[in-house]
Amino acid sequence: MAQIIFLHGASSSGKSTIARELQARIERPFWHISIDHLRDSGVLPLSRFRSGEFAWAESRKAFFDGFHASLVAYADTGNNLILEHILDTPGWLETLSGSFAQHDVFFVAVHCPLELLIERESARGDRPLGSAKRDYETIHLGKTYDLELNSTDGVNASVEKVLKAWRRAERCSSFSHGS
């Protein structure tokens, strides 16, 4: 059984910062994985999607189906994961919950005030403007978490909260059996 710490929050909410520090401090080896890692590594032909030569809308489903299948493969072979992801599409929660049923998933909400999300999104320049606001308004609806964080509390406080709650091994989230 793999351990999965699933950081779920709006685009630009601070998931990556928390994940990096968590990986540096947790007592077991964990992979830190996200869509951003694939994007930034050059896996996707981003310039061709941006130019309109390829249609992202036509490729999106296959891309995410492959990403989700890879996460399951990593976990099924015994790799612990710190996963940062945005469950912004109907059915993804149910699919991943079923796929990760054999594993210990600790589901963490990462909240951030809307004004700060918009400011961060603008400063980054690598997100479609408006995606943080859309995420903020929708992605946490109907989800139950093991822990909820506010990234404005700071990375050290957030990581301490995650580690303390994760070590207790009490799970009651959308990923828990019977929830």
N, C-alpha and C positions, 0 to 999 in steps of 0.2 A: 504494500500500500504506500503510495506516495503522499507527501504532504503538499498541499497547495494553499498558498496565501494569495487570495484573489482580491486585488485592489480595484475597486470599481468607482469611477467618478467621471465627471464631465471632462472634456478636453481642456487641458491647461489647469486642472485642479491641484496638481502637485503629486500625482501618482508616481511619476518617474523619480522624483527627488526622494520620496519616502522609500520606494523600492530599492534604490541604490544604497541608502543608509541601512535599511533592513538587511540586505544581503551582506553588508560589511560587518554587521553585528550579530547575526543569528548564529547559533551554535552548531548548525548542521550545514552541509553544502546545499545550496539552492541555486537553481538557474533563475535569472531575471529575464523575463521574456515579454515582449510586447510587439504590437504592429509597428511601432516606431522603429524598432530594431531592424525589421525587414525593410521598411521604407528607406531608412538611412543607409543601409548596407548596399543599396542599389539592386535589390532583388526585383523590384518593379520598374518597368520602363516609364518612370514618372514624367519625363519630359514629353514623351509621346502621348501620354494621357492628357497632360496639361495643354498640349498643342491641339488636341482634338483628333489626332490621327487614330488613336484608339479610344473607344468609349468605355469609361470607367463603369457606367451603369450596366454594361454588358458583361464586364469581368468581375464585378464586385462579389456576386454570390459565390462563384467558383473560388475566388481568392479566400474569402472568409471560411468557406467549407473546408478548404485545404488547411488554413491556419488552425481551425478548431480540431481537425483530425490530427494535426501534428502535435497539438497540446496533449491530446489523449495518448498518442504514441509515446511522448516523452514521459508522461506519468505512468503509463502501463509498463514501461521498462524500468521503473524505479527511480526516476529523477524527481526530486522535490522542486517545486516551481514557486516563484514569486511572479504572479501573472498580473499585469496591468492591462485592463481591457475596458471597453465601453459596450455594454449590452444595449445597443440602440436599435436592434431589429427584432420584431416579434418572432418568438420561437427560439432565439439563441439561448436564453436562460434555461428553458426546458431541455433543449438538446444537450447543452453542456452539463446540466445537472444529471441527466441520465448517463452521459458518457463518463462522468467523474464519480459515479455511484460507489465504486470500489475504493475510492480514495478519500482522504481526510481533507475536506475543503473548508478553509476559514475565510468567510466572505466579509470583506471590509468595504464600507462606504467611505469615500473620500469627498467631503463637502468643501465648498469654497464659495464665498460671497460672489454674486453675479458681477458686481462692478469689477472685482479683482480678476475674475475669469476673462472678462472682455478686455481688460488692460493687458493681461498676459497673452491672450490670443493675438492681439494687435502687435505686441512686441515680438512675438515669435515669428510671425510672418509665414509659417509653414502649415497653417490651418485655414480652411475656408472661413472667412469672416461670418459670424453668426452661428457657427457650429457649437461653440461653448454655451451660448444662450439656449439653443435648442436642447442640448444635452441637459443643462441645468433644469430646464422645465419638465423633462420627461423621463430621464433614465432611472431615477430612483423609485418611480411609481410602481407599486405592486411588488416590491422586493423586500425581503426580510434579511437583515444582516446579523452577523455575529458581533460586529463592532462598527460604530460610526465615529469617524474622525472629522475634525475641521482643520484643514491644512493651515489655517492662519494661527493655530496653536504652536506651530513651528515643527520642524522635522524631528528634532530630538524628542519632544514630548509625544509626537505621533508614533514614532518608532517604539518608544517605551510602552505606550498603551497597547500597540499591536503585540509586542513580545509578551507582555504580562497576560493579556487575554488569550493569546494563542497557546501559551504554555499550560493554561488551565484546562485546555482540551474540552471545553464545553461548547457544543455546536447547536445552534438553533436557527440557522439561516435557511434561505431558499435552497441551499445545497444539502441540507441535513436530511437524513432519512426520516420519512414521516412528516415532513413539514409541508 
